């Protein structure tokens, strides 16, 4: 009777260990792989934007961004972006710098600051 119990006890962990674990891409760090898809999509969207113009002076700057789809967005420090996870941090002649709004999800991003330079 003890032999059967011992054999059963030895076989149980083997069955648990042979269960397939979910597979992940080994080239993406764990924290990025667990990042919500909306955050990753929004970061990629922002990286595909192009800063096309900046005008203003003394902290009152306006900029124009062209999206990958071809639409235009007018940006200022006072106007919210059509993004949930990113905000305009600095806008100067020739560059716009965006930073993430939420410190909690920073670990799942590849970067916490994105800077767009004026393209001619």
C-alpha positions as CSV (number, residue, x, y, z in Angstrom):
1,X,0.0,0.0,0.0
2,X,2.8,2.4,0.8
3,X,4.5,1.7,-2.5
4,X,1.5,2.7,-4.5
5,X,1.1,5.9,-2.5
6,X,4.8,6.7,-3.0
7,X,4.7,6.0,-6.8
8,X,1.6,8.2,-7.1
9,X,3.3,10.9,-5.1
10,X,6.3,10.8,-7.4
11,X,4.2,10.8,-10.6
12,X,2.1,13.8,-9.6
13,X,4.8,16.5,-9.9
14,X,5.9,15.1,-13.3
15,X,2.3,15.6,-14.6
16,X,2.2,19.2,-13.3
17,X,5.6,20.0,-14.8
18,X,4.7,18.7,-18.3
19,X,1.8,21.2,-18.7
20,X,2.6,23.7,-21.5
21,X,3.3,27.2,-20.3
22,X,2.3,30.1,-22.4
23,X,5.0,31.0,-24.9
24,X,6.5,34.4,-25.2
25,X,8.8,36.2,-27.6
26,X,12.4,35.9,-26.1
27,X,13.5,39.1,-27.8
28,X,11.0,41.2,-25.9
29,X,11.6,41.9,-22.2
30,X,9.0,40.4,-19.9
31,X,7.7,43.8,-18.7
32,X,7.1,44.9,-22.3
33,X,5.5,41.6,-23.2
34,X,3.0,42.1,-20.3
35,X,2.3,45.7,-21.3
36,X,-1.4,46.4,-22.3
37,X,-1.8,46.5,-26.0
38,X,-3.3,50.0,-25.9
39,X,-0.1,51.5,-24.4
40,X,2.2,49.8,-27.0
41,X,-0.1,50.9,-29.9
42,X,-0.2,54.5,-28.7
43,X,3.6,54.6,-28.4
44,X,4.0,53.3,-31.9
45,X,1.4,55.8,-33.2
46,X,3.4,58.7,-31.6
47,X,6.6,57.4,-33.0
48,X,5.1,57.6,-36.5
49,X,4.0,61.2,-36.2
50,X,6.0,64.0,-38.0
51,X,6.5,67.5,-36.6
52,X,5.9,69.7,-39.6
53,X,5.9,73.2,-38.2
54,X,6.4,75.3,-35.0
55,X,5.6,79.0,-34.5
56,X,5.5,81.3,-31.5
57,X,7.7,82.9,-28.8
58,X,8.3,83.1,-25.1
59,X,6.4,80.0,-24.0
60,X,3.5,80.5,-26.3
61,X,4.4,78.0,-29.0
62,X,2.1,76.2,-31.5
63,X,3.0,73.2,-33.5
64,X,1.6,71.1,-36.3
65,X,2.0,67.4,-36.5
66,X,1.1,65.1,-39.4
67,X,0.0,61.6,-38.5
68,X,0.8,58.5,-40.5
69,X,-2.7,58.6,-41.9
70,X,-2.1,62.1,-43.3
71,X,-4.3,64.0,-40.9
72,X,-3.1,67.1,-39.0
73,X,-3.0,67.9,-35.3
74,X,-2.4,71.3,-33.9
75,X,-0.5,71.1,-30.6
76,X,0.1,73.5,-27.7
77,X,1.0,73.0,-24.1
78,X,-2.6,73.9,-23.0
79,X,-4.4,71.6,-25.5
80,X,-4.7,67.9,-24.7
81,X,-3.5,65.4,-27.3
82,X,-5.7,62.8,-28.9
83,X,-3.6,60.3,-26.8
84,X,-4.4,58.8,-23.4
85,X,-1.0,57.8,-22.2
86,X,1.2,60.6,-23.5
87,X,1.3,64.4,-23.0
88,X,3.2,67.3,-24.6
89,X,6.0,68.2,-22.3
90,X,8.1,70.8,-24.2
91,X,7.4,72.6,-27.4
92,X,10.2,74.8,-28.9
93,X,11.2,75.8,-32.3
94,X,12.2,72.7,-34.1
95,X,11.2,70.0,-31.5
96,X,8.4,68.7,-29.5
97,X,9.0,66.4,-26.5
98,X,6.3,64.1,-25.2
99,X,6.4,62.2,-21.9
100,X,4.2,59.5,-20.4
101,X,1.4,60.5,-18.0
102,X,1.3,57.4,-15.8
103,X,4.3,56.5,-13.8
104,X,2.9,53.0,-13.0
105,X,3.0,51.8,-16.6
106,X,6.4,53.2,-17.3
107,X,8.1,49.8,-16.8
108,X,6.2,48.3,-19.8
109,X,7.4,51.0,-22.3
110,X,10.5,50.9,-24.3
111,X,11.0,54.7,-23.6
112,X,9.4,57.3,-21.3
113,X,10.2,60.4,-23.4
114,X,9.7,60.7,-27.2
115,X,11.1,63.8,-29.0
116,X,10.0,64.7,-32.5
117,X,12.3,66.9,-34.5
118,X,11.1,69.3,-37.3
119,X,11.3,67.5,-40.7
120,X,11.9,69.6,-43.7
